Amino acid sequence: MDWRKVFLYITIGLGLLVAAQIVLSILWTIIGLTWAIATSVISLAAIGAIGYGGVKLLSWYLNFDTTSTTAGNTTGSESADTEPDNRIKRLKDRYASGTLSEAEFERQVEHELDSSNIDSIDREWSREHE
């Protein structure tokens, strides 16, 4: 056997092993980076969903409702009440008990009647998209 052929085969074999190792290293690096990016995006989405849920839960717990608060004259039970008829009934009761002036009563009833159209549109929109 010729020593030159043996040396050539050993060199070719080592070259193929180095080339295979380089290709596999690049491939696994790409897979690792893809996995790291995917898990980071999923983790951020989960943290965002938990944060959003926490804010919604806190606002529900505190009865925070921007559509029914007017000039700081509402209580927590009134802001949690979303039906316009019930809110108007409460305004009538407050007016009858003397806690609201006639002008304030009319202004708040007008506000409730104006906002009830928006509420019904929002409720209809939410029903369609659930």
Buried (B, 14 or more C-beta within 10 A) or exposed (E): EEEEEEEEEEEEEEEEEEEEEEEEEEEEEEEEEEEEEEEEEEEEEEEEEEEEEEEEEEEEEEBEBEBBBBEEBBEEEBBBBBEBEEBBEBBEEBBEEEEBEEEBBEBBBEBBEEBBEEBEEEEEEEEEEE
